[in-house]
Amino acid sequence: MPSVIELELRNDVYRRPLATALDRLGLKQGWRAADVGAGGGDVTVALARLVGKEGRVYAVDSDPARRDQVASAAARASQAQVVALTQSGEELNLPEKLDLALCRFLLLHVHDPLVVLAKMRDAVRPGGWVVAQEPVTSAGRIAGAPFSMPDALDPDVGAVLPALVRRAGLELVDAWAEAPAWAGPGPVALYLEAMTEVDPGDDPVILPPLVTVVARRRLVEGN
Ligand SMILES: C[S@@+](CC[C@H](N)C(=O)[O-])C[C@H]1O[C@@H](n2cnc3c(N)ncnc32)[C@H](O)[C@@H]1O
């Protein structure tokens, strides 16, 4: 399980794609949102800050250990409106319709991303937003050599994400890829070392690009 430091580093190095996506949405105070595959809660806490006291953020993860981890991250950040739940994305079932369902670094680990995206679509109100941020792992480079992630079921799922979102019946609103890049000491090297135990030294690193897809549930299904 990644430590809090690793998660903070991920939040640091991948903060720009998240910030761009949230800005693109115009996330508002009072919104209801879900962070699916919430892990340690970086994204959950960022969302909770934006939706404010009147909003609510469901942090959903299939690993029961994550519920306490997210709850304590939310408590440390004074974000009392976070509700942490143990649920799989394939069986997402929340007590109210959402304005936004978001996942980051989740779909690479699931057997059928389409099932999870369809559940996220059904969890939002008509016109509500679905955002997914997933890597193209092999497009990352250390000293020019491609990254690999043998533990992930589909480490390159980001490469097909826009098409998957359309196949899930969502309206594609925007999609792009962003990758942190660096050489020498700094957050990128620290992140890489924390995740892979490889110190890149002075070698140039391009971390796996994250493909972000911003999509909406159609107002009338079938259009
Ligand atoms: C790499 S972590 C990403 C955490 C977080 N989204 C982030 O970006 O920092 C993936 C998380 O997804 C969870 N997960 C894996 N498969 C899942 C599934 N089918 N449904 C819900 N959560 C799942 C794991 O337990 C883990 O916490």
The ligand as a MOL file (V3000), in Angstrom:
LIG
                    3D

  0  0  0     0  0            999 V3000
M  V30 BEGIN CTAB
M  V30 COUNTS 27 29 0 0 0
M  V30 BEGIN ATOM
M  V30 1 C -3.3750 3.3790 -7.8450 0
M  V30 2 S -4.6040 3.6120 -6.6410 0 CHG=1
M  V30 3 C -5.2140 5.2260 -7.1250 0
M  V30 4 C -5.6590 6.0440 -5.9680 0
M  V30 5 C -6.1940 7.4280 -6.3030 0
M  V30 6 N -7.2910 7.3890 -7.2440 0
M  V30 7 C -5.1230 8.3810 -6.8080 0
M  V30 8 O -5.1460 8.7750 -7.9510 0
M  V30 9 O -4.2280 8.7120 -6.0130 0 CHG=-1
M  V30 10 C -5.9250 2.5490 -7.1740 0
M  V30 11 C -7.0080 2.3560 -6.1280 0
M  V30 12 O -8.1230 1.6920 -6.7580 0
M  V30 13 C -8.6370 0.7100 -5.8790 0
M  V30 14 N -9.3390 -0.2810 -6.6960 0
M  V30 15 C -8.8010 -1.2640 -7.4480 0
M  V30 16 N -9.7730 -1.9330 -8.0830 0
M  V30 17 C -10.9560 -1.3680 -7.7240 0
M  V30 18 C -12.3100 -1.5940 -8.0680 0
M  V30 19 N -12.6510 -2.5680 -8.9090 0
M  V30 20 N -13.2510 -0.8040 -7.5140 0
M  V30 21 C -12.9110 0.1890 -6.6570 0
M  V30 22 N -11.6410 0.4510 -6.2900 0
M  V30 23 C -10.6710 -0.3140 -6.8240 0
M  V30 24 C -7.4250 0.1910 -5.1310 0
M  V30 25 O -7.7920 -0.4000 -3.8940 0
M  V30 26 C -6.5860 1.4710 -4.9740 0
M  V30 27 O -6.8770 2.1150 -3.7570 0
M  V30 END ATOM
M  V30 BEGIN BOND
M  V30 1 1 1 2
M  V30 2 1 2 3
M  V30 3 1 2 10
M  V30 4 1 3 4
M  V30 5 1 4 5
M  V30 6 1 5 6
M  V30 7 1 5 7
M  V30 8 2 7 8
M  V30 9 1 7 9
M  V30 10 1 10 11
M  V30 11 1 11 12
M  V30 12 1 11 26
M  V30 13 1 12 13
M  V30 14 1 13 14
M  V30 15 1 13 24
M  V30 16 1 14 15
M  V30 17 1 14 23
M  V30 18 2 15 16
M  V30 19 1 16 17
M  V30 20 1 17 18
M  V30 21 2 17 23
M  V30 22 1 18 19
M  V30 23 2 18 20
M  V30 24 1 20 21
M  V30 25 2 21 22
M  V30 26 1 22 23
M  V30 27 1 24 25
M  V30 28 1 24 26
M  V30 29 1 26 27
M  V30 END BOND
M  V30 END CTAB
M  END
